[in-house]
């Protein structure tokens, strides 16, 4: 199975994370794109804790590994990032 194109980094008891989840879920369903949700406070397999880098920007959304939004996630910006492959606009 391919890696999900969209990653939503969130945290427990984050009031903006539920809103971000709703946006990501809706856009990814409309676009037919796989996504995943990761807790910034949970270490990955290598022991790296995403919160060490992301700090208080949570929630954070990445498309193809490139950060495309934080705090309040704009659905149109997410769609544009999916269309261009996650790369930042020129």
C-alpha positions in Angstrom: 0.0 0.0 0.0 1.2 3.5 -0.9 2.0 6.0 1.8 -0.8 8.5 2.4 -0.2 11.8 0.6 -1.6 13.8 3.5 -0.5 13.8 7.1 -2.3 15.5 9.9 -0.3 16.1 13.0 -2.5 16.7 16.0 -2.5 16.4 19.8 -4.9 15.2 22.4 -7.3 17.9 23.7 -6.4 20.3 20.9 -9.5 22.3 20.1 -8.4 23.1 16.5 -7.4 19.5 15.7 -11.0 18.3 15.4 -11.7 21.1 12.9 -8.6 20.3 11.0 -9.5 16.6 10.9 -12.9 17.4 9.5 -11.3 19.5 6.7 -8.7 17.0 5.9 -11.2 14.1 5.9 -13.6 16.0 3.6 -11.0 17.2 1.1 -9.2 13.8 0.9 -12.5 12.0 0.4 -13.5 14.4 -2.4 -10.1 14.1 -4.0 -9.7 10.3 -3.5 -6.5 10.8 -1.5 -5.3 8.7 1.4 -4.4 10.5 4.6 -3.2 9.6 8.1 -3.3 11.2 11.5 -0.3 11.3 13.9 0.0 12.5 17.4 2.8 15.0 17.7 3.6 13.9 21.3 4.0 10.2 20.4 7.5 9.2 19.4 7.9 7.4 16.0 9.7 4.2 15.4 13.1 6.0 15.5 12.2 7.7 18.8 11.7 11.1 17.1 9.0 13.2 18.7 7.3 15.5 16.1 6.4 18.1 18.7 10.1 18.8 19.1 10.0 20.4 15.6 6.4 21.5 15.3 6.1 23.0 18.7 2.8 24.9 19.1 1.9 25.0 15.4 -0.5 22.0 15.9 -2.5 21.0 14.0 -0.1 20.8 11.0 -0.9 19.4 7.6 1.7 18.0 5.2 1.1 17.0 1.6 3.7 14.8 0.1 6.0 15.7 3.0 5.7 19.5 2.6 3.9 21.6 5.2 0.9 23.3 3.7 -0.9 24.6 6.8 -1.2 24.9 10.5 -3.7 25.9 13.1 -6.7 26.6 10.9 -6.6 24.5 7.8 -7.9 26.1 4.6 -9.6 23.5 2.4 -8.8 25.3 -0.9 -5.2 25.6 0.1 -5.1 21.9 0.8 -6.7 21.1 -2.6 -4.2 23.3 -4.4 -1.3 21.6 -2.6 -2.7 18.2 -3.7 -3.0 19.4 -7.3 0.6 20.6 -7.4 2.1 17.7 -5.4 2.6 19.5 -2.1 5.3 21.8 -3.4 5.2 25.4 -2.2 3.8 27.9 -4.7 6.4 29.8 -6.7 
